[in-house]
Amino acid sequence: MRIVLADDAVLLREGLVRLLAEDGHQVVAAIGDGPALVEAVLRHRPDVSIVDVRMPPTYTDEGLRAAITARSQLPGAPMLVLSQYVEASYAGDLLADGSGAVGYLLKNRVARVGEFLDALHRVARGATVLDPQVVAQLLAGQRRDDALGALTTRERQLLALMAEGHSNTAIAERLVVTASTVEKHIGNVFAKLGLPPDDARHRRVLAVLAYLRA
């Protein structure tokens, strides 16, 4: 894959360049600030971009905002955002356009190379991937709207796995059920969340977005 990498920490950036090269990918641009990210994405149109949330000058959410800006100018541009801390609102901001192909991982996930590369590939293919710790925090929260409150325990489990970006086949393996059972549960989730029949990927994104906003 052709990849744009944005992180102001030189050591991490160079380490990721080497890791990605060893996995057979090409980093077409490695930059350290938000405006450079937007420019690189529009210029190179990469298969996926890896973006640190916090970059100069304020080190708050410049990377996230740049990723959203890039996607507004190049709709659907795949973005995998890395963060030092769990911040569910960041994931919600990324998902807001409903087009998928986004991921939100904690930086320590990079050390688990296999998981990191798997998430990167899934985002590049159009999936939505949230760090398991983000999903765990959402599950621990007490606030739930009426629609999510109507979901069964099994349907909540399935929605959490959807939020982590797992395919129907992977969900079936995790829950030790058949693929047809997973499809039935997903249909129930869509119905209870009021998501009409449409593009399946789009509905998955909307379901995860509803989950984040609850």
C-alpha positions as CSV (number, residue, x, y, z in Angstrom):
1,M,0.0,0.0,0.0
2,R,1.0,3.6,-0.4
3,I,0.8,5.4,2.9
4,V,1.0,9.0,4.2
5,L,2.4,9.2,7.8
6,A,1.9,12.2,10.0
7,D,3.5,12.3,13.5
8,D,5.7,15.0,15.0
9,A,7.7,12.5,17.1
10,V,10.7,11.8,14.8
11,L,11.7,8.6,16.4
12,L,8.2,7.1,16.3
13,R,7.8,8.3,12.7
14,E,11.0,6.8,11.5
15,G,10.2,3.6,13.4
16,L,6.8,3.3,11.7
17,V,8.4,4.0,8.3
18,R,10.8,1.0,8.8
19,L,8.0,-1.2,10.2
20,L,5.7,-0.5,7.2
21,A,8.6,-1.0,4.7
22,E,9.3,-4.4,6.2
23,D,5.7,-5.3,5.7
24,G,6.0,-4.4,2.0
25,H,4.4,-0.9,2.1
26,Q,5.6,2.4,0.7
27,V,5.5,5.6,2.8
28,V,5.0,8.3,0.2
29,A,5.2,11.1,2.7
30,A,6.3,11.4,6.3
31,I,5.4,14.7,7.9
32,G,5.0,16.3,11.3
33,D,2.1,18.8,11.2
34,G,-1.6,19.1,10.2
35,P,-1.4,21.3,7.1
36,A,1.4,19.1,5.6
37,L,-0.9,16.1,6.1
38,V,-3.8,17.7,4.2
39,E,-1.4,18.7,1.4
40,A,0.2,15.2,1.2
41,V,-3.2,13.4,1.1
42,L,-4.4,15.6,-1.7
43,R,-1.2,15.3,-3.6
44,H,-0.5,11.5,-3.2
45,R,-4.0,10.1,-2.7
46,P,-2.6,7.3,-0.6
47,D,-4.3,4.0,0.1
48,V,-4.4,5.0,3.8
49,S,-2.9,7.6,6.1
50,I,-1.6,7.2,9.7
51,V,-2.1,10.3,11.8
52,D,-1.2,11.3,15.3
53,V,-4.0,13.2,17.0
54,R,-1.7,15.7,18.7
55,M,0.6,17.7,16.6
56,P,2.0,21.3,16.5
57,P,1.4,24.0,17.3
58,T,-0.9,23.4,20.3
59,Y,-0.6,19.6,20.6
60,T,-4.3,19.1,21.2
61,D,-6.2,17.7,18.2
62,E,-4.5,19.2,15.2
63,G,-3.9,15.8,13.6
64,L,-7.5,14.8,14.0
65,R,-8.8,18.1,12.6
66,A,-6.4,17.8,9.6
67,A,-7.6,14.2,9.0
68,I,-11.2,15.4,8.9
69,T,-10.3,18.3,6.6
70,A,-8.5,16.0,4.2
71,R,-11.5,13.7,4.1
72,S,-13.8,16.7,3.4
73,Q,-11.7,17.5,0.4
74,L,-11.1,13.9,-0.6
75,P,-14.2,12.0,0.6
76,G,-13.6,8.6,1.9
77,A,-9.8,8.9,2.2
78,P,-8.9,6.1,4.6
79,M,-7.5,7.5,7.9
80,L,-6.0,5.6,10.9
81,V,-5.7,8.0,13.8
82,L,-3.4,7.2,16.8
83,S,-3.9,8.7,20.2
84,Q,-2.1,8.5,23.5
85,Y,-5.3,8.4,25.5
86,V,-8.9,7.1,25.1
87,E,-11.1,9.9,23.8
88,A,-14.4,8.5,22.4
89,S,-15.4,11.9,21.0
90,Y,-12.5,11.8,18.6
91,A,-13.8,8.5,17.2
92,G,-17.2,10.1,16.9
93,D,-15.8,13.1,15.0
94,L,-14.0,10.8,12.5
95,L,-17.2,8.7,11.9
96,A,-19.5,11.7,11.5
97,D,-19.5,11.8,7.7
98,G,-20.8,8.2,7.7
99,S,-18.4,7.0,4.9
100,G,-16.3,4.6,7.0
101,A,-12.6,3.8,6.2
102,V,-11.5,5.2,9.5
103,G,-9.7,3.8,12.5
104,Y,-8.9,5.1,16.0
105,L,-6.2,3.2,17.9
106,L,-4.2,3.9,21.1
107,K,-0.5,4.4,20.4
108,N,0.4,1.4,22.5
109,R,-1.4,-0.8,20.0
110,V,1.5,-0.1,17.5
111,A,3.8,-2.2,19.7
112,R,1.4,-5.2,19.0
113,V,2.6,-5.2,15.4
114,G,0.2,-7.9,14.1
115,E,-2.9,-6.1,15.5
116,F,-1.7,-2.7,14.2
117,L,-1.0,-3.9,10.7
118,D,-4.3,-5.8,10.7
119,A,-6.2,-2.7,11.7
120,L,-4.3,-0.7,9.0
121,H,-5.3,-3.1,6.3
122,R,-9.0,-3.2,7.4
123,V,-9.2,0.6,7.4
124,A,-7.6,0.7,3.9
125,R,-10.3,-1.7,2.7
126,G,-13.0,0.6,4.0
127,A,-13.7,-0.8,7.5
128,T,-14.3,1.2,10.7
129,V,-11.9,0.1,13.4
130,L,-12.0,1.3,17.0
131,D,-9.4,0.3,19.7
132,P,-10.8,-2.3,22.1
133,Q,-10.1,0.0,25.0
134,V,-12.3,2.6,23.4
135,V,-15.1,0.1,23.1
136,A,-14.5,-1.1,26.7
137,Q,-14.9,2.4,27.9
138,L,-18.1,2.9,26.0
139,L,-19.5,-0.4,27.4
140,A,-18.6,0.8,31.0
141,G,-20.6,4.0,30.5
142,Q,-24.0,4.3,32.1
143,R,-25.6,6.6,29.5
144,R,-27.6,4.8,26.8
145,D,-30.5,6.2,24.7
146,D,-33.8,4.3,24.3
147,A,-32.7,2.6,21.0
148,L,-29.5,1.2,22.4
149,G,-31.4,0.2,25.6
150,A,-33.6,-2.0,23.5
151,L,-30.7,-4.1,22.3
152,T,-30.2,-7.5,23.9
153,T,-26.9,-8.4,25.6
154,R,-25.9,-10.5,22.6
155,E,-26.8,-7.6,20.2
156,R,-24.6,-5.2,22.4
157,Q,-21.7,-7.7,22.2
158,L,-22.1,-7.9,18.4
159,L,-22.3,-4.1,18.1
160,A,-19.1,-3.8,20.2
161,L,-17.3,-6.2,17.8
162,M,-18.6,-4.2,14.8
163,A,-17.1,-1.1,16.4
164,E,-13.8,-2.9,16.6
165,G,-14.0,-3.4,12.8
166,H,-14.5,-7.2,12.8
167,S,-16.2,-8.8,9.8
168,N,-19.3,-11.0,10.1
169,T,-17.1,-14.1,9.8
170,A,-14.8,-12.9,12.5
171,I,-17.7,-12.0,14.8
172,A,-19.2,-15.5,14.3
173,E,-15.9,-17.0,15.4
174,R,-15.6,-14.7,18.4
175,L,-19.2,-15.4,19.6
176,V,-19.1,-19.1,18.5
177,V,-22.2,-18.8,16.4
178,T,-23.0,-19.3,12.8
179,A,-22.6,-16.6,10.1
180,S,-26.4,-16.7,9.5
181,T,-27.0,-16.0,13.3
182,V,-24.6,-13.0,13.1
183,E,-26.5,-11.7,10.0
184,K,-29.8,-12.1,11.9
185,H,-28.5,-10.2,14.9
186,I,-27.1,-7.4,12.7
187,G,-30.5,-7.1,11.1
188,N,-32.1,-6.7,14.5
189,V,-29.5,-4.1,15.5
190,F,-30.2,-2.1,12.4
191,A,-33.9,-2.3,12.9
192,K,-33.8,-1.3,16.5
193,L,-31.5,1.7,15.7
194,G,-33.9,2.8,13.0
195,L,-31.5,2.3,10.1
196,P,-33.4,1.5,6.9
197,P,-32.1,-1.0,4.3
198,D,-29.3,0.7,2.4
199,D,-25.6,0.1,1.7
200,A,-24.5,-2.5,4.3
201,R,-21.2,-0.7,5.0
202,H,-22.9,2.6,5.5
203,R,-25.4,1.1,7.9
204,R,-22.5,-0.4,9.9
205,V,-20.9,3.0,10.2
206,L,-24.2,4.6,11.3
207,A,-24.7,1.8,13.9
208,V,-21.3,2.4,15.4
209,L,-21.8,6.2,15.3
210,A,-25.1,5.7,17.3
211,Y,-23.1,3.6,19.8
212,L,-20.5,6.3,20.2
213,R,-23.1,9.0,20.7
214,A,-25.1,7.1,23.3
